[in-house]
Amino acid sequence: MENQLDVAAQRDGVVAQISADTGKSVRKGDALAQLDDRQLTADRNAAEAKLRAIDANIKNWQSEIKVLQTDLARSEKMWDAQIITREQLEHDRFKVEADQYELERERETAINQQEVIRSLNLELEKTKILAPFDGVVARRYVRVGQRVATGERLFWVTATAPLRVKFTLPESALGKVARGQVIGVITPDISDSQYKATVIQISPVVDPSSGTIEVLAEITNPGRSLRPGMTADVRIPQPR
């Protein structure tokens, strides 16, 4: 029976906290463990402080441009009155344009800094080890203080309901079983009990090495008496 998953680390780090141990029932999104995130948090805080400084510079450039635009408007009137030279008028225009370029550069810097913060937040999310679905922690592989690498398995989480059973049938059974069909499932671990399962997936190809097709069925598991990992036999009703 299946519907289980090894939860692996998404980044290198040191395990700072264990929140779930073997046998604990968890809901999707529950914390299983936490990697040390102090350096990342400090980096994110520094990046946010830099963004605030950039935003302040943007406001400063905006205010300066307004002042220069006012000066330019006055210079244009003075030019019309032949009070100043064209060189002075062009000088004031160039100052406005130069500050507008500086403002645009600072805005692009702000966008880049926002992406830096976004990247750091994503890395911080990776330090939180969360349950991928409702189930139970079947095994814990790590301990507090252990350094882990990206891809290293940390927990084995398995669902308790609904359970799925994967089995193979001979090639000759192709066409004799269909999605939505109800089949029987029995296990030697629970005597005199038969469970119903619904076929949810049938492999479209035949395994050339074994001449079999793979089938996946879902069990409602009433009473949750079945457990992941149990050995099970499948009974497919024969058409009359």
C-alpha positions as CSV (number, residue, x, y, z in Angstrom):
1,M,0.0,0.0,0.0
2,E,1.3,3.5,-0.8
3,N,0.7,7.2,-0.4
4,Q,3.8,8.1,1.4
5,L,6.7,10.4,0.9
6,D,10.2,11.1,2.0
7,V,10.4,14.8,3.0
8,A,13.8,16.1,1.9
9,A,15.8,19.3,2.6
10,Q,15.5,22.0,0.0
11,R,18.7,23.7,1.0
12,D,21.8,23.1,3.1
13,G,21.6,23.9,6.7
14,V,21.7,22.9,10.4
15,V,18.6,21.5,12.1
16,A,17.7,24.0,14.8
17,Q,14.4,22.4,16.0
18,I,12.4,19.2,15.7
19,S,8.7,19.7,15.9
20,A,7.4,16.3,15.0
21,D,8.6,12.8,15.9
22,T,7.8,9.3,14.8
23,G,4.2,8.4,15.3
24,K,2.9,12.0,15.4
25,S,-0.2,12.8,13.4
26,V,0.2,15.9,11.2
27,R,-1.9,18.0,9.0
28,K,-0.8,19.4,5.6
29,G,1.5,22.4,6.3
30,D,2.3,21.5,9.9
31,A,5.9,22.2,11.0
32,L,8.1,19.1,11.1
33,A,11.5,20.8,11.7
34,Q,13.2,24.1,11.4
35,L,16.7,24.8,9.9
36,D,18.9,27.5,11.4
37,D,17.7,30.7,9.6
38,R,19.6,33.4,11.6
39,Q,22.0,34.4,8.8
40,L,19.2,34.5,6.2
41,T,17.0,36.5,8.5
42,A,19.9,39.0,9.1
43,D,20.5,39.2,5.3
44,R,16.8,39.8,4.6
45,N,16.6,42.5,7.3
46,A,19.7,44.2,5.8
47,A,18.2,44.0,2.3
48,E,14.9,45.5,3.6
49,A,16.8,48.4,5.3
50,K,18.7,49.0,2.0
51,L,15.4,49.1,0.1
52,R,14.0,51.7,2.6
53,A,17.1,53.8,1.9
54,I,16.6,53.5,-1.8
55,D,13.0,54.6,-1.4
56,A,14.1,57.6,0.5
57,N,16.5,58.5,-2.3
58,I,13.7,58.2,-4.8
59,K,11.6,60.7,-2.8
60,N,14.6,63.0,-2.6
61,W,15.2,62.9,-6.4
62,Q,11.4,63.5,-7.0
63,S,11.5,66.5,-4.7
64,E,14.7,67.9,-6.4
65,I,13.2,67.4,-9.8
66,K,10.1,69.5,-8.8
67,V,12.4,72.3,-7.6
68,L,14.4,72.1,-10.9
69,Q,11.2,72.1,-13.0
70,T,10.1,75.2,-11.2
71,D,13.5,76.8,-11.9
72,L,13.2,75.8,-15.5
73,A,9.8,77.3,-15.9
74,R,11.1,80.6,-14.5
75,S,14.1,80.4,-16.8
76,E,11.8,79.9,-19.8
77,K,9.9,83.1,-18.9
78,M,13.1,85.0,-18.4
79,W,14.3,83.7,-21.8
80,D,11.1,84.9,-23.4
81,A,11.8,88.3,-21.9
82,Q,15.4,88.2,-23.2
83,I,16.7,88.5,-19.6
84,I,19.0,85.4,-19.8
85,T,21.0,83.7,-22.5
86,R,20.0,80.5,-24.3
87,E,23.0,78.8,-22.7
88,Q,21.5,79.4,-19.2
89,L,18.1,78.1,-20.3
90,E,19.7,74.9,-21.8
91,H,21.7,74.4,-18.6
92,D,18.5,74.4,-16.5
93,R,16.9,71.9,-19.0
94,F,19.9,69.6,-18.8
95,K,19.8,69.6,-15.0
96,V,16.1,68.5,-15.0
97,E,16.9,65.7,-17.6
98,A,20.0,64.6,-15.6
99,D,18.0,64.3,-12.4
100,Q,15.2,62.4,-14.2
101,Y,17.8,59.9,-15.4
102,E,19.0,59.6,-11.8
103,L,15.5,59.0,-10.6
104,E,14.9,56.3,-13.2
105,R,18.2,54.6,-12.2
106,E,17.2,54.6,-8.5
107,R,13.8,53.1,-9.4
108,E,15.5,50.3,-11.2
109,T,17.8,49.8,-8.2
110,A,14.6,49.5,-6.0
111,I,13.2,46.9,-8.3
112,N,16.4,44.9,-8.2
113,Q,16.5,45.2,-4.4
114,Q,12.9,43.9,-4.2
115,E,13.9,40.8,-6.1
116,V,16.8,40.3,-3.7
117,I,14.3,40.4,-0.8
118,R,12.0,38.0,-2.6
119,S,14.9,35.6,-3.2
120,L,15.8,35.7,0.5
121,N,12.2,35.2,1.6
122,L,12.1,32.1,-0.7
123,E,15.3,30.8,0.9
124,L,13.8,31.4,4.4
125,E,10.7,29.4,3.4
126,K,13.0,26.5,2.6
127,T,14.3,26.4,6.1
128,K,10.8,25.4,7.3
129,I,10.2,21.7,6.9
130,L,6.5,21.2,6.5
131,A,4.2,18.2,6.2
132,P,3.2,17.7,2.5
133,F,-0.2,16.2,3.4
134,D,-2.3,14.9,6.2
135,G,-0.9,11.8,7.7
136,V,1.5,10.4,10.3
137,V,5.3,10.7,10.7
138,A,6.5,7.2,10.0
139,R,10.2,7.9,10.5
140,R,12.5,10.7,11.5
141,Y,16.0,10.6,10.0
142,V,17.6,13.7,11.6
143,R,18.4,15.2,15.0
144,V,18.9,18.7,16.3
145,G,22.3,20.1,15.4
146,Q,22.8,17.9,12.4
147,R,24.0,19.5,9.2
148,V,21.9,18.4,6.2
149,A,22.5,18.9,2.5
150,T,20.0,19.7,-0.2
151,G,18.0,16.6,-1.2
152,E,18.8,14.8,2.1
153,R,15.8,13.0,3.5
154,L,14.6,14.3,6.8
155,F,11.2,12.6,7.5
156,W,9.1,9.8,6.1
157,V,5.4,10.9,6.1
158,T,2.7,8.6,5.2
159,A,-1.1,9.1,4.8
160,T,-3.5,7.0,6.8
161,A,-6.6,7.7,4.7
162,P,-7.4,7.3,2.0
163,L,-4.8,4.7,1.3
164,R,-3.7,3.7,-2.2
165,V,-2.6,0.2,-3.3
166,K,-0.4,-0.3,-6.3
167,F,-0.3,-3.7,-8.0
168,T,0.4,-5.3,-11.4
169,L,-1.7,-7.5,-13.6
170,P,-0.6,-9.7,-16.5
171,E,-0.8,-8.2,-20.0
172,S,-3.8,-10.4,-20.7
173,A,-5.8,-8.3,-18.1
174,L,-5.6,-5.2,-20.2
175,G,-9.1,-4.2,-21.0
176,K,-10.6,-6.3,-18.2
177,V,-10.1,-3.6,-15.6
178,A,-11.2,0.0,-15.9
179,R,-10.9,3.3,-14.0
180,G,-13.8,3.6,-11.5
181,Q,-14.1,-0.1,-11.1
182,V,-14.5,-1.4,-7.6
183,I,-12.2,-4.2,-6.5
184,G,-11.6,-6.1,-3.3
185,V,-8.5,-5.8,-1.1
186,I,-7.6,-8.2,1.7
187,T,-4.5,-8.4,3.9
188,P,-3.3,-11.4,5.9
189,D,-2.6,-9.0,8.8
190,I,-6.3,-8.6,9.4
191,S,-8.3,-11.8,9.2
192,D,-11.8,-12.0,7.8
193,S,-11.7,-8.5,6.5
194,Q,-12.1,-7.3,2.9
195,Y,-12.0,-3.7,1.8
196,K,-13.3,-2.0,-1.3
197,A,-11.0,0.1,-3.5
198,T,-11.7,2.1,-6.6
199,V,-9.3,1.9,-9.5
200,I,-8.0,5.5,-10.2
201,Q,-5.2,4.8,-12.6
202,I,-4.1,2.2,-15.2
203,S,-0.7,2.4,-16.9
204,P,-1.2,2.9,-20.6
205,V,1.9,0.8,-21.4
206,V,3.0,-2.8,-20.7
207,D,6.3,-3.3,-18.9
208,P,8.3,-5.3,-21.5
209,S,10.5,-6.9,-18.9
210,S,7.6,-8.5,-17.0
211,G,4.7,-8.4,-19.4
212,T,2.6,-6.6,-16.8
213,I,0.5,-3.4,-16.4
214,E,0.5,-1.3,-13.3
215,V,-2.7,-0.4,-11.6
216,L,-3.4,2.1,-8.8
217,A,-6.5,1.9,-6.6
218,E,-7.7,4.0,-3.7
219,I,-9.1,2.5,-0.5
220,T,-11.5,4.5,1.7
221,N,-10.1,2.6,4.7
222,P,-13.1,2.6,7.1
223,G,-12.0,2.7,10.7
224,R,-8.4,3.2,9.6
225,S,-7.6,-0.4,10.5
226,L,-5.2,-0.6,7.5
227,R,-1.7,0.7,7.8
228,P,0.7,1.9,5.1
229,G,3.2,-0.7,4.2
230,M,0.9,-3.7,4.8
231,T,1.0,-6.5,2.4
232,A,-2.3,-6.9,0.5
233,D,-3.9,-9.2,-2.0
234,V,-6.2,-7.8,-4.7
235,R,-9.4,-9.5,-5.9
236,I,-10.9,-8.3,-9.2
237,P,-14.5,-9.4,-9.7
238,Q,-14.9,-11.5,-12.9
239,P,-17.6,-10.5,-15.3
240,R,-20.5,-12.8,-15.4
